[in-house]
Amino acid sequence: MAAPRPDSIPWRPKPGDIPASPGVYRFRDAGDRVLYVGKAINLRARLGNYFQPLRSLHERTRHMVLSAASVDWTTVGSDFEALQLEYTWIKEFAPPYNVKFRDDKSYPFMAITLADEAPRVMVTRNHRIPGARYFGPYPKMWAVRETIELMVRAFPMRTCSDSSYRRAMASGRPCFPGQIGRCGGPCSMRYTIEEHRANVEDFVAFMTSHDRSVITRLQRDMRAASEAMEYERAATLRDRIVALENVLERSAVVLSDGVDTDVFGIAHDELAAAVQQFVVRSGRVRGVRSWVVDTELDVPLGELVESVLESAYESEPPPRELIVPALPEDAEALETWLSERRPRGGSVALRTAQRGEKAKVLETATLNARQALALHKTRRSADYVARTTALSDLQEALGLEEAPLRIECYDVSHLGGTGVVASMVVFEDGLPLTSAYRKFAVQGTVDDTEAMHQVLSRRLAHLAEDDEAPVAAPGTGEDVPSRGSEADLDVPVVTRKRKRFAYRPGLIVVDGGQPQVEAAQRALDEAGASDIPLCGLAKRLEEIWLPGEDFPVILPRGSEALFLVQRVRDEAHRFAITFQRQKRRAGIESRLSEIPGLGPARVKVLLRHFGSVKRLRAADASEIAEVKGIGPALADAIVARLAAGTSAAEPSEEQRTEA
């Protein structure tokens, strides 16, 4: 008698490992063949549907899941991009379970009939229209129609049928779509054939390149029309700008036809790097490779790119163009090496993408690389054996009497010497205990070491309170005198009521080198807690400094102990930066609310429009005046208030990281 089949999938990924963002997923069998390609607005929610108890799945879905051996996913910027990528991969891999794409039906395209006297823009699935130029594919009919509607606002074009066009041109009366403002061809009687042809050329040029210079020119014309009090023309130009902005936001996974390139997104830290390689052929993302590699300490991004490319093309030829996040110092030599690996010759160009469609694909690849690196760290941290090894190795390396089961880490953050804050994060048994995280607002100093001393002193002041905390009988919530009198009490078990800082740490880690460690040790001595182990982690070379030592402890690269202390330090840094940004935003809101006529609601609209305090400070009065509800006078007042309230220039990203 056959054994019953299990009611769950042993290889299913953990829900926390799956991003809750739009993307495309692929189920594969044991031979790595793609069985099914699907898209989702929320990958975590959608994939969760496949891993319900098997008896609750549809028969076909259950058969597919049981045939699969793994699932992988690629995140994108929107549902629109996910559907485009899904379409490309279904055509590429022909998965056996994607039955809805087995017929001859394909996704719709936008077509411009350039061979006509007055070219028409239309929605079609027919790829054989003589002289037509195609754009797409689009996920749904409504998506391509919406794009056409937006584009026709910016570049008036003919949308009516050929019969309507001929009838209108013969009678001299506008076609029906032209009468209701839905057609911009010569048949609308508003444009000549020559003017219409010029609009068509602009239309095609923009859809081909997505060049933002068109928007810049329209914005300049709009301001000029407004200054000349031609408000109707300015409003028309504004609508065109909005239409083009909406079109530009649509696609980051489909490039211009004929583009063959590989795009590399890389996310890295001092110990590891995650690489996402998007293989683009004929303007479509045909495949994705993902891998994680170990890195040397303090490796520059350019050097990392060189190693990645050498590994990627060790046994296969590269395309003519490679898009990378940074160029190595010997880029020319690397290009020569790559060119020699092309069987038919031809040069290979290394490029970085700062703007345009390739930059959008690079951004998407980098986003996936960041998520892959975070997933790699999460999986490594969740490994019980790895955590145990890390704590044991850390105990041995630092000479501790016992493994540090509770680690507290502190980091100080400020912006140009203002708004000094600090964070405390807690790891217990090698895992973050977020409920024990604490934030500190530091007053009276801008010195990092003095701030560290102040924060540690405030935390250590609670040690004595915790030691003297009363205990209570379980279930009663009543205090009893002390733990020393437990034998005299008629209670079977007693438990301690923990206060804000519940337990003494087994190890205190500070972000920094010798100066920060000395300041922290001074706080421990003053609090009478010199028995608590202390160390500092210097970011540049990942050195561990101990109190009173002239030389640091160097943990082996790739060791679980180094990975643990690095993750603890990075979490403290992230928590401090988050608190710093919250305070900065609150301060901006408070200063702006003091301006007459600018209430809390308008302040929120203003910050939402610019997205960050830095962008708001960089904006001039004319840009601020474009926000709904903000007039020119109020915009001038905002600029003046921000200038008066800024005591230091907005720091660079490097300065913020160092802080």
N, C-alpha and C positions, 0 to 999 in steps of 0.2 A: 504494500500500500504506500502510495507516494506521500511524502510529508507535506503538510499544508503550507501554502505560500505565505510569506510574511505579509503583515498588513501595513507595512511602512517601507520606505526606501532607505537602505543603509547609507547611501552616498549623498543624501540630500544635504545641501549647504545649510548652515545655521541662519535663521532669519536675520540676525544682526549683521551677518556678513554681506547681505544683499542690500545695495543702495536703494533708498526710497525716492528714485528719480526716474525720468523717462529714459528708455533705452530699448535695445534689441537683445534677445536671448536665443541661444542655440542649444538644443539637446543633441548629444552625440552618443553613439554606441561604443562598444569596447574597441572597435577598430577605428575610432575617431571619425566615422562617417556622420555627417550632419543629418539628423532625423527630422528635426522640426525647427523652424525659425519663426519667432513671434515678436511682437512689439508690446510695449506697455507704457502707460503714463507713469505708473508706479511699479518698478520692477519687483520690489519686495512683496507688495500685495498680490501682483499677478502670479509670480512664481509660487507663492504660498498656496494658490489654488491647486497646483499640481501635486502637492505633498500632503494632501488630506488623506485620511484612511482610504486604502485602495478600494474597499468595497463601496465607497461613496462616489467614486469617479465613474464617468461614462466609460463604456467598454473600450472604445477606441482610444480614449485618453489613457486608460489604465494599461492598455497594450503598449502604447508608445513609451510611457514612463518605465514599464518593466523592461522594455527593449533597450532603454538608454543606460549609459554608464556614468554620465557626467552632464553638467550644464554650465555654460559660461555666458557672460553678458558683456555688453558694451554700452556705456551711458552716452547720451547725447543731450543737446540743449533743449529740445522740445519734442512733443508728440509728432509734429510735422516732420522733423528730421528723423525720428525713429521709424516712421512709415516709409520714408525714402530709403533708409538703410535696409529695412526689412525687405522691400521690393528688390533691391539690388542683390541681396544675398539669396533670396528665393530663386531668382533667375540664375545666380551663380552656382548654387549647390543642388538645386532641384530636390529639396527634401521630400521623402516619400509621404510624410504625414501632412504636408501643406496642400490639401486637396483643392482648396478654393482657388488656387492659382494654376491648376492643371489644364484648364480650358484655354481658349485662344484670347480670352479677355485680358487686357493689360491696363496699366494705370493711364490716366489721361495726360495729355501734353498740351502746352500752349503752342500754337502754331501761328506764324505770320506769313501770309501768302505773298512773298516778295515779288513773284513773277507777275502779279496783277497790276493793272494801271493804278489802282488805289488799294494797296495792300490791306488785308483784313486780319485782325487778330481774333482767334477763335479757339475753342476747346475741341480736341479731337483725339481719337485713338488710332486714326489712320496715319501711318508713317510714310505714305507714298504720294503725298501731294506734291506735284511738280513745282520746283522752285521755292518750297516752303522752308522756313527756319523754325526749329523746334526748341522749346525750353521745357524742362521738367526732368523726370516725371513728378506728378503731384499726387498726393494720397487719395483725394476724393475730388469729384466733380466740383463740389462747392469751393474747394480750396483753390483750384485753378481759376474759377470764375471770380472769386474774391480778389485774387492777384490781378486779374485783368481789369477789374473794376478800379482797383487802386492805381494801376499803371495808366489807365486811360485818363484819370484825373490829372496826372502829371504830363502825359504826352497824348493829347487827343488823337484818336485813331478810329478807323472804320471798324464797326462791329456788326453792321447789318449784313444780311445775306446778299448774294450776288444778284438775285432777282430784284430785291428792294433797291439796290444800288443803281441798276440799269433803269428801273422805272423812275427813280428820283432824278437821275441825270437827264433823262429824256423829257420829263414833264417840267423840270425846273422847280419842283416842290420838294421840300425836305422829306427824307425817309422818316418813317414813324419813330424808330429809336432816336433819330436826330431831333425830332420835335420834343421829346421828353428828356433830352440831354444825355442819352445813353450812347450816342454815336458821334464821333468827331471827324468823320471822313468828309470828302468833298460833297457827298450827298446830303450833308447837314446844311449846306449852303453857308457855312461859316468860314471855311478854309478852301483855298485853291488846291489844285492837284500838286503843285510844287511845294506849297506850305505843308500839305499833308505828308508828302514824301520826306520832307525834312524831319517832321515829327516821328515818322517811322524809323528813320535812321538813328535818331536820338534814343528811341524806344529800344531798338535792337542793341545799340552800343551799351546802354545802361544794363540791360538784362545779361549781356555777355560779360561785362567787367565788374558790374556793381560798384562803379567808381563814385566815391563820396564827393568828389569835386563838383559833381552836378548839384548836389545839395548845398554845398558851400556857395556856389554861384547863385542859386535861387534865394538863399538866405540874404546874400548881399543885395540882390534885386528887391527883395521884400522890404528891407530896411530903407532902401532908397525910395521906394514907393510910399512908405509910411511917412518919411520926412517930407516928401512932396505932397502929402495929404491926399494921395491916390489910394484911399482906403479899400475900395472894392478890388483893385488890382493886388494890393497887398494881401487881402484875404484869400484871393485866388492862389497866389503864390504860396501862402501858408498851407493851404489844403494840399498843394502839390508836394510840398516838403514832407508833410505828415504821411502822404501816400508812399513816397519813396522810402522814408524811414521804416515804415511797416514792411515793405518789400525786403529791405536789407536785413531785417531781423529773421528772415524765414529759413534760410538754408545754410547749414555749415557742414553737411556731409555730401553734398553734390557740387562738384566744381564744373568749370567750363569744359565743353566737349574737347577731347583730344589731349587732356592733361594726364600725363603719366609721371607719377612721383611717389615717393615714400615719405611719410610724415612721422617724425619721432617726437613723442611726448615723454619727458623724463621728470620724475620727482625723486629727490634724493636727500639724504641726510649724511651724517658722518660715517654711518655703518652700512647702509644699503641704498640701492636705487631701484626703482620700478620703471620699466620701459614699456611704452605702448607704441607699436609700429602700425600705422594705418597704410595699407597698400592701396594706392589710388591708380586705377587704370581706366583710360578713356573717360576721365572725369568722375568715376564712381569708386566708392570705397569697396574694393573687392574682398578684402580680408583684414584681419587684425591679429597681430602677434603680441603676446604679453609675457614678460619674464622679469624676475627679480635677481639682481646681482649684488654681490658684496663689493664694497668700495673701500679704498684706503682712507685713512683719516685726512680730512681737510683737502679733498680732491676738488680742483676747480671744475666747473661745469663743462668747459671746453675739453679738458682732458678726459672727462667721463664720456662725452659725445664721441670722441675718437675711439675709445675702447668699445663702446656700443656698436659703432659702425663696423669695426674690424670683426667683431663677433657675428654681426648680422649677415655680413657678406663673405664669410669665410668659405662657404661652399655653394653660393649662388650669386648670379650676376646682379648688380644694382641697376636701377633705372637711370635715366640721364639727369634726373634732378632729385635731390634729397633736401627736405625741409627739416631743420634741426633747431632747437631752442638757443644754441650758442655755437659760434665757430671756434674750433681749436686754433692754437697759435700757428701750427703748421698745416693750415687748411689746404694750401696748394699741394703740398706733398701727399696729403691724404686723398685729394682729388685725383692725383696721378695714379696712386695705388688702386683706387676704385676703378678708374678708367681702364686699367690693364685687366681688370676682371670681367670686362664686357667682351663676350666672344666675337662680336662683330665690330668691335672698335667703337669709337665715339667717346667724347669727353663726358665726365660726370661733374655736375655743379653742386656745390654745397651752398645752401642759402638759409637765411633766417627770414621769417615772415613777420612783418610789423603791422601790416594792414591788408585788407582785402580778403578774398575767399579762402586763400591758403592759410592766412593767419587764424581764421575761424576754425579751420580743421585742426591746426596746431593747438589751439586753445582746447578743443574737444579732446584731443589725444592727451594733452597734459592733465586735464581733469580726470580722465580715466587712469592715468599713471598715479596721480595723488591718491585716488581711491584704492588702487591696487597696493600701494605702499602702506596705507592705513590698514588694509585688510591683512597684509603680511604681518604687520606688527601685532594686530589683534589676535591673529591665530597663534603667533609665537607666544604672546603673553598668556593666552588661554591654556597653553599646554602645561599641565600640572608638573610633569617631569622637568620641563625647562625652568619653571618657576622655582622648583625645589633646588635644582642645580644652581640657579642664579643666586639664591639666598645663601646656599652653602659656600659657593665660591666667594661671595662678597664677605662673608664671615671670615674666611681664611685670609683673603687679601688684606683686610683692614685689621686683622688680629682681634676680632671681637670674641667675647666669651660665649655668646650664643648667636644664632641666626637672627637678623633684624626683622622680626615678623611684622612690626609696625614702623614704617619709614615716613617721616615728615620732611617735606622739602619746601624751602622758602625762596622767593624771588622778589626783587625790588624792580619796579618799573616807573619811568617818568618820561616826559616829553620835553626835551631841552631844559631840564632842571625844574619844570613846573609839574604840578599835579602828581606828586610822589605817592605811589600806592605800593602795596606788597600783597603777596598771595601765600597761602599755605595749602598744600595738597597732601593727602594721606594715602599711602598704599599699605594694605594689610594682606599678608600672605602673597605678596607680589601683584596684587590687583588693586585698582583705584577704589577708594571708599569715598564717593562723591559727597555723601551726607556729612562727612567730617571736614570738607574743604572750608577755608575761612579767608576773608578779605580784610585788609587793613588799610586805612587811610592814614598816611604818615604826615605829621605836622612838625614844623619848626626846623626842618633840615632838608637840604637837597643833596647831601653826601650819601653815596650808596652804603658805605660801611656804617655810618651813624644810623641810617635808616634800618639796616639789618640788625644792629644792636637794639634799637628801639622796639622793633617787631618781636624779636626773640624774647626780650625782657617782658613784654606784654603777654606773650604766650606762656612763658615759664612762671609767671605770677600765679597761674591757675594750678600748678602742680601741687602745692600745699593744700589748696582747697579740695582737690580731688582725693588726696590721701586721707583727709579728715571728713570726707563725705559720709553722711549717715547711711545706714543700711536699713532694709525693710523686709518684713516677712513677705514671702511671695503671695501675691493676690490681695494683700491688705493695703498696700500703699502707705503704711504707717511707719514713721521713723522709729528706730531703736537707738539707744545711746551710742554704741560704738561696736566695732567688730571685736574688740577685746572682751566684751561681756557676753559673747554669744553662748558660752557654756552655761550661764546663769539664766538664759531665756528659754521659755517653754515653746520654742519654735523649731521645727525639724531642719529647715534650711533658711539661710538669710542671703540676700543679694544686695549689692551696693547700688545706690542711686547715682548714676554718672551725671556729671555736669557738662558744661559746654565742651571742654577738652577732656575727653573721657579717660584716656590711658597715657601713661608715660611712653614716649617713643623709644623704640629699640635702636634707632639711628636717626640723626638729624642731618639732612643734606642741604647745603646752601649753594645757590647758583653763583659761582665765582671762584677766585683763587685764594692766595694767602691772605690778602687784606680782609676779605669777607669772612674767612674762617677765623681769623684773629678776633674780629668784632663779635662773631657768634660765640666764641669761646669765652670772651669777657662777660657776655650776658649769662652764660651758664655758670661761671664762677660766682658772679654776683647773686645768682638765684640759689646757690648751694646745690647745683645739679651737675657738678663736674663729672659725675659717673655716667652721664648720657653720652654715648659715642657721637662724634661729630666728624663730618668731612665736607669738602667743597669740590664741585665739579666745574673745572674751567672749560669753557666751550671750545676754544680755538683748537686745542689738541686733545680734548677729552681726558685731561689729567685729573687725578683725584688727589686733593691736598688734605693732609691731616694736621691737626694743631701741633705747633712746635717743630715740625719737620721741614728740613731745607730742600728736600727733593720729593717730587710727587710719586704716587703709586700709579703705574701704567698697567692697566688691565689688557689682556690679549684682545686684539681686534676680533670682532665676531663672537666674543664670549657672552654667555648669558648674563653674567654679572654686569658687564659694561652696558649691555642692552637694557637691563632693568634700570640702572641709575640714570641712563640717558633718557629713558621714557619718563621717569619720575621728574627729572629736571625740565624736560620739554612740556610736560603737563603743567608744572608750576608756572613756566613762562607763558603758556597759552592762557592760563587762568588770570594771571596778572595783567596781560595785555587786554583781555576782555573787560576787566574791571576798569582799566585806564580809559578805554574807549567809551564805556558807559558814563563815566564821570565827565569826560570831555563833551559828550553829546548833551548831558544834563546841564553843563555849564553854558553851552551855546544856547540851549533852549531858554535858560534863565535870563541871559543877556538880551536875547531877541524879544522876549516877552515884555521887557521894559520899554520897548519902542511903542509909542502911542499908535493905535490902529492895528497892531500886530498881536493878535491873541493866540492862545495855545493851538487852536485849530489851524490857523494859517502857518504857524511855526512848523507843525507836523507836515503840512503840505509842502512847505519849502524844503525841509530836510528830505522828504520822500522824493521830491523832484530831482535833487542833486545827488542823492544817494550816499553822501558822506560829508562830514564837516570840512574836509580838505577841499573838496570840489566847491562847496559853498563859499569858502574863503577866497578861492581863486577866481570866482565869477565876478564880472563887472556888473554895473547897475543895469545895463541893457539886457543882459542875460537873466538877471533876477526879475526884471520887469516882465519877462515872458511867462512867469509862473502865474497860474490862475489866481486872481484876487490880489495881485501885487502890482500897484501902479508905479509910474516913474518916480514920484516923490518918495513913496515908501521904500522903493529900491535904493534910492540915494541914502536914506536914513539907515537902512540895513548895512550898506557898505561902510558908512561912517562908524556905525556902532561896532562892527566886527574889527575894523582897523584900530579903533580906540581900545578894544578889549583884548587885543592880541599882544601879549608881552614878549612873545618869541615867535620866530618864523616856524611854520609847520615843518617838522623834521622829515628827513628822507626816510625811505624804508630801511636803509642800513642803520640810521640813527635809532629808529624805533626798535629794530632787532637788538641792537646793542643795549638799549635801555632795558 
